[in-house]
Amino acid sequence: MDVAIGETDMPLPRRFINFLFICYLVFSGSRFALALEESQPIHFSGDKQIWDRKSNKVEIFGHAAVNQVGETLTADYVLLDLNTRYLDAKGNCIYLASDSVIYGEEMHLNLQTHTGTVIRGRISNDSFTLRGQRIDRLGSGHFLAHWGEYTTCHDCGPSWSFEAEDVDMKFGGYAFLSNVTTRIKEAPFLWLPYLIVPLKTQRQTGFLFPTIRSSGSDGAVFLFPFFWAINRSMDMTIGLGDYSQRGSRVETETRYVFAGKNSGTIRAFYTADRSFPEATNRWALDITQNYELPWGIDEKLRFTEVSDNLYPYMFPADVPGSGEVFLPSYLAFSKGTTDVSGFMAFKRYRNLLNSAPGDPVAQKVNFDQRTVQVLPSALLTTNDKFTKPLLWNTPAVGGVTLGFENFTRAAGPFDYDASSLGLPFGAAVPGNPPPFRPGIDPLREATRISVTPSVYTAFRPFEVLSLLPSLQYKGYFYNFGGLVPNLSRGYLLFQTDISAQFERIFEFPEDKDIPRAKHLIHPFLTYSYIPWVVEDPVGHPFMSQISNAQKNNVTGYNFDDNDIVPIGYTQSGGNYFVPLGNSMAYGFTTQWIRRKGSGATPLSEATYQRTIEWSAGQSVNFIELLHPVDPNNPHPLSRFFSVLNLNYDHFSSSTTYYYYPDLTDPSTRPAISTSASWVLERATHQRILTYDRSVSVGYSFYKGINAPAPTANLSGSINFSVSDYVLPSASVSYSFITSQLLGASLGMRLQSPSRCWGVSTGLGYTAGLPGLNFTFEWTLNLTGSGFGGISDFANQVVSH
């Protein structure tokens, strides 16, 4: 009835009729799909069949088989109820499903709900095997076993297994085990009250399998980990154990992942190290974090601290820094807009080569207070702005960069120049030191502000050359906290880049795998000119200390490279700085690029290989050429460099060559570093087994100025898998300078044919260390997806 017009017999609107028709189709389709699912045919066969048509049940005797889409069951005897789709099977029962194979003496299954019970059964797939006196199938891929046995071994009589009173396993989920006995070849090894094996990429609270290994410096290592899933966004791994050669060990790793890019990791380590009397309580902290702050500010943190300066060398797996001079930490903030980009950082460096005079304990333990820190530094730069078109209809581009650095340290604003007192450079000044001598004793604290406006444009005359002239002024202002007067200085730098690119494509129609290749040549010239330099006041102590250091061939009397105006040649900086006062840099890059894939392969699917890439260059200093500092020994040429990379299928190599023409000793002028590798095969076999047949060699030579030690070293390594299960390896390093073996190692990796355990052993020698270093590590394939220990399994998955 339409109340507005009083009509009682109104036709239904067309939209409403269409809606009812669609609902009818959906409902009918759902019923039809359900009926189709329920009426999926069941096929059965056997040596003898008895069919009770009244109850609609079938008994099958001898070679009984029941089949429906995606499932097959065979047994000696089967009783099948066609109404309920429920079956009872006995004798040599085998059930084939899409996710596993189930064996048992008896099976009671519902083919409609995919649930049931297996008596004295075994469940297997490519990853693991589960045995049990009674196994309940709670759904597709979900099993509950009483007095079950779990293993990833594929051998008969598993190499190891977990026997548990109850096992709750779900494919793509977890295996929860309680009252667990670890067995090695049927022998009890370790009891655990509770164990969780992750079978998916998510985490849950539980114990992980312990780490068991051995090394020469640590001794036998045993670490028992516990994994704590704090919530969906945070988790923690806590490991307790012992190093037999050192002492008790505790390590933790906390991970968190929040919305967006917000994530972080906190790693902490503690070792009661009785082998290190200078600091028996040894610890390390390593924190990384990325966070999105309000107003679009990105924050990045990396904080690393250790109890002593030798910690990174003795525990290289805990924190970075092994083989490095400094251990850096930083906190940085950045933000970008359409007009400007800003950056602020707080950096701290821990000097691992602390040279505290006369105190060997402090050299190993204490933080070096003489290290200059940059707290903070900031950079603000405008995005490039374009002007109206100029010559050849090309606009100019300009911008400004502002910088701020605060150099500070705990040991005071200056050092004493020991060399001026007849002592070795860097030595401590004994007794009562003299008063500060401006221009001689190096300043170590200052605040520096920089302003760098720049403008450039680009031309392409004749469509062959690329011409890029630029002009920038680098201005600096220094404040030394009242110790010496403030300083303003700067210089104007003009540069022009000229480059070209020539290329040609070669066709190889007879080669089906490499149908074409391209040869590319890219030559370049860069002219640099500094017309004038401003310094106020002239002869400032800071500039004098830098000048004195350059005259005496000493480095380290400036804060960083921005304090040096690279006009002409200096002995201390000739090997590192290209003079820009009036110079020309020249060089080239050439490449041979192969297109891999048949001629019919689309460009989007083809791959490209840089088979040959060679770069070389040098610069000539016109100031030194026309007016040398030392007319009897001019140095017009800078360091020559050449880099050659080869990559051809199984072979790859990289060679870097430098030549320093300004060094007086011809034997110290060249420096070369080269390496080559031949990989016959490097792959993963049988889903998880490492297979590697490769050979690598390397050579380095350098005897130049300021080298820590002359180097002429030859090194080599080989990995050669005898089979999928045996991987021996060897390496050696030899010094031609000292005619000494620097190091050597022999290793063996054994991977069980059962694919459930692996053993790595090694014997190594390092020059300067007593005796041989023996290592041993046993790893398990807990999840069926690969070998690993505590950290490997903890890091296999990511929190959500």
Helices and strands as residue ranges (DSSP letters): H 14-38, E 43-45, E 48-52, E 57-68, E 71-81, E 86-96, E 101-110, E 115-124, E 129-139, E 142-151, E 160-170, E 174-184, E 187-198, E 206-207, E 211-215, E 219-228, E 234-243, E 247-257, E 263-272, E 281-293, G 294-296, E 297-306, H 311-314, E 326-336, E 340-351, H 360-365, E 373-382, E 385-389, G 391-393, E 395-408, G 418-421, E 446-457, G 461-463, E 465-479, E 487-500, E 502-507, E 516-529, E 533-536, H 541-551, G 561-563, E 582-596, E 607-621, H 622-626, E 640-648, E 651-659, G 666-668, E 670-685, E 689-702, E 711-720, E 726-735, E 740-751, E 757-766, E 773-780, H 790-794
